[in-house]
Amino acid sequence: MTNQEQCKAFLETRKTLVLSTQGQSGALETSVAPCVLVDGNIYIFISELAVHTQNLLWMLEQNKERSIEGSILASGLFVADESETEQMFARERITLQLVPTEVFADDSLYQSVLQKMTLQFGDVMNMLTSLPDFHLIELKPIQGGYVKGFGQAFAFEGGICDLLTPITKK
């Protein structure tokens, strides 16, 4: 299996994203959110009660007048379970720099993503979609990295796991 195939196989087993966002005060918040992948983007369905949602909504407002290059980014992490990891220093992981966008209910993508979330997470989605404070957020990867073990670190631009480039000491 190639490094790219291993990266994609690892990605397909992840159901939660560790997410870091920046708030208006400049403070960072790190949290976790269930997610699904659709066409290379990550989708989370999150409540306004959560600090990461408040931060993302603020970031979206700030990014309205900015290009992707100038956007305030979120950071994401997919990480192997500790119980499945022999050596914690070499824990398999994917790190991401992400541009957030809100997907609104009148967008055709909204229903298809929520349907995929219902298949993945079950009936709880029926209850969550009935609540008025939930937002569907798309997180578009622009760059990141994949670590599969000691001396096995790779960078990528754009799509997750695409065109992996070995990271070497400079």
Phi and psi in degrees as GROMACS dihedral restraints (atoms count N, CA, C in turn):
[ dihedral_restraints ]
;  ai    aj    ak    al  type     phi  dphi    fc
    3     4     5     6     1   -74.1    20    10
    4     5     6     7     1   166.2    20    10
    6     7     8     9     1   -60.1    20    10
    7     8     9    10     1   -40.5    20    10
    9    10    11    12     1   -63.3    20    10
   10    11    12    13     1   -43.9    20    10
   12    13    14    15     1   -63.6    20    10
   13    14    15    16     1   -39.9    20    10
   15    16    17    18     1   -65.2    20    10
   16    17    18    19     1   -41.0    20    10
   18    19    20    21     1   -61.8    20    10
   19    20    21    22     1   -47.9    20    10
   21    22    23    24     1   -65.9    20    10
   22    23    24    25     1   -37.8    20    10
   24    25    26    27     1   -63.8    20    10
   25    26    27    28     1   -42.5    20    10
   27    28    29    30     1   -62.0    20    10
   28    29    30    31     1   -46.3    20    10
   30    31    32    33     1   -57.2    20    10
   31    32    33    34     1   -42.2    20    10
   33    34    35    36     1   -65.0    20    10
   34    35    36    37     1   -18.6    20    10
   36    37    38    39     1   -90.2    20    10
   37    38    39    40     1    -6.8    20    10
   39    40    41    42     1   -88.1    20    10
   40    41    42    43     1   135.7    20    10
   42    43    44    45     1  -120.6    20    10
   43    44    45    46     1    -7.1    20    10
   45    46    47    48     1  -133.9    20    10
   46    47    48    49     1   148.2    20    10
   48    49    50    51     1  -115.3    20    10
   49    50    51    52     1   127.2    20    10
   51    52    53    54     1   -80.6    20    10
   52    53    54    55     1   124.8    20    10
   54    55    56    57     1  -125.4    20    10
   55    56    57    58     1   130.0    20    10
   57    58    59    60     1  -114.3    20    10
   58    59    60    61     1   130.0    20    10
   60    61    62    63     1  -129.5    20    10
   61    62    63    64     1   159.5    20    10
   63    64    65    66     1  -109.3    20    10
   64    65    66    67     1   136.3    20    10
   66    67    68    69     1   -97.6    20    10
   67    68    69    70     1   176.1    20    10
   69    70    71    72     1   -58.2    20    10
   70    71    72    73     1   -34.0    20    10
   72    73    74    75     1   -76.4    20    10
   73    74    75    76     1    -9.1    20    10
   75    76    77    78     1    95.3    20    10
   76    77    78    79     1    -9.1    20    10
   78    79    80    81     1   -69.1    20    10
   79    80    81    82     1   145.9    20    10
   81    82    83    84     1   -96.9    20    10
   82    83    84    85     1   145.5    20    10
   84    85    86    87     1  -126.9    20    10
   85    86    87    88     1   128.0    20    10
   87    88    89    90     1  -114.3    20    10
   88    89    90    91     1   132.1    20    10
   90    91    92    93     1  -149.3    20    10
   91    92    93    94     1  -169.8    20    10
   93    94    95    96     1  -135.4    20    10
   94    95    96    97     1   145.1    20    10
   96    97    98    99     1  -143.7    20    10
   97    98    99   100     1   136.1    20    10
   99   100   101   102     1   -59.9    20    10
  100   101   102   103     1   147.6    20    10
  102   103   104   105     1  -148.7    20    10
  103   104   105   106     1   163.1    20    10
  105   106   107   108     1  -131.8    20    10
  106   107   108   109     1   155.6    20    10
  108   109   110   111     1  -107.0    20    10
  109   110   111   112     1   130.8    20    10
  111   112   113   114     1  -138.8    20    10
  112   113   114   115     1   120.8    20    10
  114   115   116   117     1    50.2    20    10
  115   116   117   118     1    41.7    20    10
  117   118   119   120     1    83.9    20    10
  118   119   120   121     1    -4.5    20    10
  120   121   122   123     1  -106.6    20    10
  121   122   123   124     1   156.5    20    10
  123   124   125   126     1  -104.0    20    10
  124   125   126   127     1   136.9    20    10
  126   127   128   129     1  -123.0    20    10
  127   128   129   130     1   134.3    20    10
  129   130   131   132     1  -127.4    20    10
  130   131   132   133     1   146.0    20    10
  132   133   134   135     1  -118.5    20    10
  133   134   135   136     1   108.3    20    10
  135   136   137   138     1  -132.9    20    10
  136   137   138   139     1   151.8    20    10
  138   139   140   141     1   -88.8    20    10
  139   140   141   142     1   144.8    20    10
  141   142   143   144     1   -63.0    20    10
  142   143   144   145     1   -16.7    20    10
  144   145   146   147     1   -70.9    20    10
  145   146   147   148     1   -22.3    20    10
  147   148   149   150     1   -82.3    20    10
  148   149   150   151     1   138.3    20    10
  150   151   152   153     1   -60.0    20    10
  151   152   153   154     1   -37.9    20    10
  153   154   155   156     1   -63.6    20    10
  154   155   156   157     1   -30.9    20    10
  156   157   158   159     1   -70.4    20    10
  157   158   159   160     1   -45.3    20    10
  159   160   161   162     1   -58.1    20    10
  160   161   162   163     1   -42.7    20    10
  162   163   164   165     1   -64.0    20    10
  163   164   165   166     1   -45.7    20    10
  165   166   167   168     1   -63.0    20    10
  166   167   168   169     1   -40.9    20    10
  168   169   170   171     1   -63.8    20    10
  169   170   171   172     1   -39.3    20    10
  171   172   173   174     1   -64.9    20    10
  172   173   174   175     1   -44.2    20    10
  174   175   176   177     1   -60.5    20    10
  175   176   177   178     1   -41.7    20    10
  177   178   179   180     1   -61.0    20    10
  178   179   180   181     1   -42.2    20    10
  180   181   182   183     1   -62.1    20    10
  181   182   183   184     1   -44.2    20    10
  183   184   185   186     1   -67.0    20    10
  184   185   186   187     1   -32.7    20    10
  186   187   188   189     1   -81.6    20    10
  187   188   189   190     1    -7.6    20    10
  189   190   191   192     1   -54.0    20    10
  190   191   192   193     1   -40.3    20    10
  192   193   194   195     1   -98.1    20    10
  193   194   195   196     1    11.2    20    10
  195   196   197   198     1  -113.3    20    10
  196   197   198   199     1   154.3    20    10
  198   199   200   201     1   -77.4    20    10
  199   200   201   202     1   169.0    20    10
  201   202   203   204     1   -58.2    20    10
  202   203   204   205     1   -40.6    20    10
  204   205   206   207     1   -62.3    20    10
  205   206   207   208     1   -30.2    20    10
  207   208   209   210     1   -99.0    20    10
  208   209   210   211     1     3.8    20    10
  210   211   212   213     1   -70.2    20    10
  211   212   213   214     1   150.3    20    10
  213   214   215   216     1   -75.9    20    10
  214   215   216   217     1   126.2    20    10
  216   217   218   219     1  -102.5    20    10
  217   218   219   220     1   151.3    20    10
  219   220   221   222     1   -94.3    20    10
  220   221   222   223     1   159.5    20    10
  222   223   224   225     1  -119.0    20    10
  223   224   225   226     1   138.2    20    10
  225   226   227   228     1  -126.7    20    10
  226   227   228   229     1   156.4    20    10
  228   229   230   231     1  -143.5    20    10
  229   230   231   232     1   125.5    20    10
  231   232   233   234     1  -105.3    20    10
  232   233   234   235     1   126.8    20    10
  234   235   236   237     1  -135.2    20    10
  235   236   237   238     1   143.6    20    10
  237   238   239   240     1   -65.6    20    10
  238   239   240   241     1   147.7    20    10
  240   241   242   243     1   -62.8    20    10
  241   242   243   244     1   141.4    20    10
  243   244   245   246     1   -60.3    20    10
  244   245   246   247     1   -35.8    20    10
  246   247   248   249     1   -67.1    20    10
  247   248   249   250     1   -17.9    20    10
  249   250   251   252     1  -103.3    20    10
  250   251   252   253     1     6.3    20    10
  252   253   254   255     1  -111.9    20    10
  253   254   255   256     1   123.9    20    10
  255   256   257   258     1   -77.0    20    10
  256   257   258   259     1   -40.9    20    10
  258   259   260   261     1  -124.9    20    10
  259   260   261   262     1   109.8    20    10
  261   262   263   264     1   -61.3    20    10
  262   263   264   265     1   -30.1    20    10
  264   265   266   267     1   -70.3    20    10
  265   266   267   268     1   -18.6    20    10
  267   268   269   270     1  -117.0    20    10
  268   269   270   271     1    31.0    20    10
  270   271   272   273     1   -63.4    20    10
  271   272   273   274     1   129.6    20    10
  273   274   275   276     1   -65.0    20    10
  274   275   276   277     1   136.1    20    10
  276   277   278   279     1  -162.5    20    10
  277   278   279   280     1   158.1    20    10
  279   280   281   282     1  -125.6    20    10
  280   281   282   283     1   125.0    20    10
  282   283   284   285     1  -106.7    20    10
  283   284   285   286     1   148.1    20    10
  285   286   287   288     1  -141.6    20    10
  286   287   288   289     1   144.2    20    10
  288   289   290   291     1  -106.2    20    10
  289   290   291   292     1   128.3    20    10
  291   292   293   294     1  -129.1    20    10
  292   293   294   295     1   137.2    20    10
  294   295   296   297     1   -99.2    20    10
  295   296   297   298     1   120.0    20    10
  297   298   299   300     1   -85.3    20    10
  298   299   300   301     1   146.4    20    10
  300   301   302   303     1  -144.7    20    10
  301   302   303   304     1   141.2    20    10
  303   304   305   306     1   -87.8    20    10
  304   305   306   307     1   138.9    20    10
  306   307   308   309     1  -105.4    20    10
  307   308   309   310     1   120.7    20    10
  309   310   311   312     1   -92.4    20    10
  310   311   312   313     1   159.2    20    10
  312   313   314   315     1   -60.4    20    10
  313   314   315   316     1   -25.4    20    10
  315   316   317   318     1   -84.4    20    10
  316   317   318   319     1    -0.8    20    10
  318   319   320   321     1   -86.5    20    10
  319   320   321   322     1   134.3    20    10
  321   322   323   324     1   -60.4    20    10
  322   323   324   325     1   -28.3    20    10
  324   325   326   327     1   -64.1    20    10
  325   326   327   328     1   -31.9    20    10
  327   328   329   330     1   -54.5    20    10
  328   329   330   331     1   -53.4    20    10
  330   331   332   333     1   -67.9    20    10
  331   332   333   334     1   -38.5    20    10
  333   334   335   336     1   -68.4    20    10
  334   335   336   337     1   -37.1    20    10
  336   337   338   339     1   -68.8    20    10
  337   338   339   340     1   -44.5    20    10
  339   340   341   342     1   -63.5    20    10
  340   341   342   343     1   -33.8    20    10
  342   343   344   345     1   -63.9    20    10
  343   344   345   346     1   -42.7    20    10
  345   346   347   348     1   -64.6    20    10
  346   347   348   349     1   -38.7    20    10
  348   349   350   351     1   -64.9    20    10
  349   350   351   352     1   -38.0    20    10
  351   352   353   354     1   -64.7    20    10
  352   353   354   355     1   -41.0    20    10
  354   355   356   357     1   -63.3    20    10
  355   356   357   358     1   -38.0    20    10
  357   358   359   360     1   -78.8    20    10
  358   359   360   361     1   -40.3    20    10
  360   361   362   363     1  -112.4    20    10
  361   362   363   364     1    -6.1    20    10
  363   364   365   366     1    87.6    20    10
  364   365   366   367     1  -163.4    20    10
  366   367   368   369     1   -64.8    20    10
  367   368   369   370     1   -18.0    20    10
  369   370   371   372     1   -56.9    20    10
  370   371   372   373     1   -27.8    20    10
  372   373   374   375     1   -64.1    20    10
  373   374   375   376     1   -33.2    20    10
  375   376   377   378     1   -61.2    20    10
  376   377   378   379     1   -41.0    20    10
  378   379   380   381     1   -69.8    20    10
  379   380   381   382     1   -44.7    20    10
  381   382   383   384     1   -64.1    20    10
  382   383   384   385     1   -38.1    20    10
  384   385   386   387     1   -69.8    20    10
  385   386   387   388     1   -17.2    20    10
  387   388   389   390     1   -83.3    20    10
  388   389   390   391     1   -10.5    20    10
  390   391   392   393     1   -88.1    20    10
  391   392   393   394     1   134.6    20    10
  393   394   395   396     1   -75.8    20    10
  394   395   396   397     1   -11.5    20    10
  396   397   398   399     1   -98.1    20    10
  397   398   399   400     1     9.8    20    10
  399   400   401   402     1   -94.2    20    10
  400   401   402   403     1   142.9    20    10
  402   403   404   405     1  -127.1    20    10
  403   404   405   406     1   140.7    20    10
  405   406   407   408     1   -95.2    20    10
  406   407   408   409     1   119.6    20    10
  408   409   410   411     1  -115.8    20    10
  409   410   411   412     1   129.9    20    10
  411   412   413   414     1   -93.8    20    10
  412   413   414   415     1   133.5    20    10
  414   415   416   417     1  -117.2    20    10
  415   416   417   418     1   108.9    20    10
  417   418   419   420     1   -94.0    20    10
  418   419   420   421     1   117.8    20    10
  420   421   422   423     1   -69.1    20    10
  421   422   423   424     1   135.0    20    10
  423   424   425   426     1  -114.7    20    10
  424   425   426   427     1   -23.7    20    10
  426   427   428   429     1  -166.9    20    10
  427   428   429   430     1   166.4    20    10
  429   430   431   432     1   179.3    20    10
  430   431   432   433     1  -165.9    20    10
  432   433   434   435     1  -146.4    20    10
  433   434   435   436     1   158.3    20    10
  435   436   437   438     1  -131.7    20    10
  436   437   438   439     1   125.4    20    10
  438   439   440   441     1  -116.8    20    10
  439   440   441   442     1   123.5    20    10
  441   442   443   444     1  -111.7    20    10
  442   443   444   445     1    -5.0    20    10
  444   445   446   447     1   164.7    20    10
  445   446   447   448     1  -176.1    20    10
  447   448   449   450     1   -57.3    20    10
  448   449   450   451     1   129.9    20    10
  450   451   452   453     1    66.8    20    10
  451   452   453   454     1    15.7    20    10
  453   454   455   456     1  -129.1    20    10
  454   455   456   457     1    67.3    20    10
  456   457   458   459     1  -117.5    20    10
  457   458   459   460     1   139.2    20    10
  459   460   461   462     1  -136.7    20    10
  460   461   462   463     1   150.0    20    10
  462   463   464   465     1  -111.9    20    10
  463   464   465   466     1   156.2    20    10
  465   466   467   468     1  -147.1    20    10
  466   467   468   469     1   154.3    20    10
  468   469   470   471     1  -116.4    20    10
  469   470   471   472     1   139.8    20    10
  471   472   473   474     1    79.4    20    10
  472   473   474   475     1  -126.8    20    10
  474   475   476   477     1   -59.5    20    10
  475   476   477   478     1   141.4    20    10
  477   478   479   480     1   -60.3    20    10
  478   479   480   481     1   126.6    20    10
  480   481   482   483     1    74.4    20    10
  481   482   483   484     1     2.5    20    10
  483   484   485   486     1   -82.3    20    10
  484   485   486   487     1   139.9    20    10
  486   487   488   489     1    47.6    20    10
  487   488   489   490     1    57.5    20    10
  489   490   491   492     1   -63.5    20    10
  490   491   492   493     1   130.6    20    10
  492   493   494   495     1  -117.0    20    10
  493   494   495   496     1   123.9    20    10
  495   496   497   498     1   -57.7    20    10
  496   497   498   499     1   138.4    20    10
  498   499   500   501     1   -91.5    20    10
  499   500   501   502     1   125.6    20    10
  501   502   503   504     1  -123.1    20    10
  502   503   504   505     1   159.2    20    10
  504   505   506   507     1   -66.4    20    10
  505   506   507   508     1   136.8    20    10
